């Protein structure tokens, strides 16, 4: 995971830590400094930082409001397909101004956590929970209860 901003201790960090500790393997997080200035310049600088931190050959998955919104079972299937490709997965999380168009253009996939806008620090924990849930679905672990709405 490559994310804009430094996550300080607090409820967002605790949520991420709780679910990341359950993941096998846990997510490695690379933080990019938040930029200052006009929104367009902030997106450009943060986007350049995200792209520079992207490992060579990684499958880039941008967390974006306009991305695909799979259900939990759908995400589990997507992860299985992506992992079968043999490339390391890199989830890209922008800052408060969102992702630059260069990041969206580089991403092979755009993933949305729903139609609502979420604070970028909260997205880390939500993504970690959904990745853990996807692992549980794929391994038959009872964490995910498919019968529940």
C-alpha positions in Angstrom: 0.0 0.0 0.0 1.3 3.4 -0.9 -0.6 6.2 0.8 -0.5 10.0 1.1 0.0 11.3 4.6 1.5 10.0 7.9 -1.1 8.1 9.9 -0.7 9.2 13.5 -1.9 7.2 16.5 -5.6 7.3 17.0 -8.8 5.4 16.0 -7.9 5.3 12.3 -4.5 3.8 13.0 -6.0 1.4 15.5 -8.5 0.2 12.9 -5.8 -0.3 10.3 -3.5 -2.1 12.8 -6.3 -4.4 13.9 -7.1 -5.7 10.4 -3.6 -5.5 9.0 -2.4 -7.8 11.8 -4.8 -10.4 10.6 -3.7 -10.3 7.0 -1.3 -13.0 5.8 1.0 -11.4 4.8 0.3 -8.0 6.3 0.3 -5.0 4.1 3.5 -3.0 3.9 2.7 0.7 4.0 4.8 3.4 2.3 3.7 6.9 3.2 4.1 9.9 0.9 4.2 13.4 2.4 1.1 15.5 2.0 1.6 18.5 -0.2 0.5 22.1 0.3 -0.9 24.7 -2.1 -3.7 24.8 -4.7 -5.6 21.6 -5.2 -4.3 20.9 -8.7 -0.7 21.4 -7.5 -1.3 19.2 -4.4 -2.6 16.4 -6.6 0.3 16.7 -9.0 3.0 16.6 -6.3 1.3 13.8 -4.3 0.7 11.9 -7.5 4.4 12.2 -8.5 5.3 10.8 -5.1 2.9 7.9 -5.4 4.2 7.0 -8.8 7.8 7.3 -7.7 7.2 4.9 -4.8 5.5 2.3 -7.0 7.7 -0.8 -7.2 8.7 -1.7 -10.8 6.4 -4.3 -12.3 3.7 -3.9 -9.6 0.0 -4.1 -10.4 -1.2 -0.6 -9.5 -4.7 -0.4 -8.0 -6.0 3.1 -7.4 -8.6 3.6 -4.6 -10.9 6.0 -6.4 -14.5 7.1 -6.0 -15.1 6.5 -9.7 -13.6 3.0 -9.6 -15.3 -0.5 -9.7 -17.3 -1.2 -6.6 -17.4 -5.0 -6.1 -19.1 -6.7 -3.2 -16.9 -8.7 -0.8 -17.2 -11.9 -2.8 -16.4 -10.0 -6.0 -13.3 -8.4 -4.4 -12.1 -11.9 -3.3 -12.4 -13.1 -6.9 -10.6 -10.0 -8.2 -7.7 -10.5 -5.7 -7.4 -14.1 -6.7 -7.2 -13.1 -10.4 -4.7 -10.3 -9.7 -2.5 -12.5 -7.5 -2.5 -15.2 -10.2 -0.9 -12.7 -12.5 2.3 -13.0 -10.4 2.8 -9.2 -9.9 3.0 -7.6 -6.5 -0.1 -5.6 -5.7 0.2 -1.9 -4.9 -2.9 -0.2 -3.6 -2.6 3.6 -4.1 -4.5 5.9 -1.7 -4.4 9.6 -2.4 -4.7 12.5 0.0 -7.6 14.9 0.8 -7.5 16.3 -2.8 -7.8 12.8 -4.4 -5.6 11.2 -7.0 -3.9 13.0 -9.9 -4.9 12.0 -13.4 -1.3 10.6 -14.0 -1.9 8.1 -11.1 -5.3 7.1 -12.5 -3.8 6.7 -16.0 -1.0 4.5 -14.6 -3.3 2.3 -12.5 -4.3 -1.0 -14.1 -7.4 -1.0 -11.9 -9.5 1.5 -10.1 -11.3 0.3 -6.9 -14.0 2.1 -5.0 -15.2 1.4 -1.4 -18.6 2.8 -2.4 -20.2 5.9 -3.7 -19.6 7.9 -0.5 -16.5 10.0 0.0 -14.3 8.6 2.8 -11.4 10.4 4.7 -8.1 9.1 3.2 -6.8 7.9 6.6 -10.0 5.9 7.2 -9.7 4.2 3.8 -6.5 2.4 5.0 -8.5 0.6 7.7 -11.5 -0.1 5.5 -9.3 -1.5 2.8 -7.4 -3.7 5.3 -10.7 -5.1 6.6 -12.0 -5.9 3.1 -8.7 -7.6 2.2 -8.9 -9.7 5.4 -12.5 -10.5 4.6 -11.5 -11.5 1.0 -8.9 -13.8 2.5 -11.5 -15.3 4.8 -13.9 -15.9 1.9 -11.1 -17.6 -0.1 -10.1 -19.9 2.7 -13.6 -20.7 4.0 -13.0 -19.0 7.3 -16.3 -18.0 9.1 -15.4 -14.3 9.5 -17.5 -13.5 6.4 -21.2 -14.4 6.7 -22.5 -14.4 3.2 -26.1 -14.8 4.4 -26.1 -11.4 6.0 -27.0 -8.3 4.0 
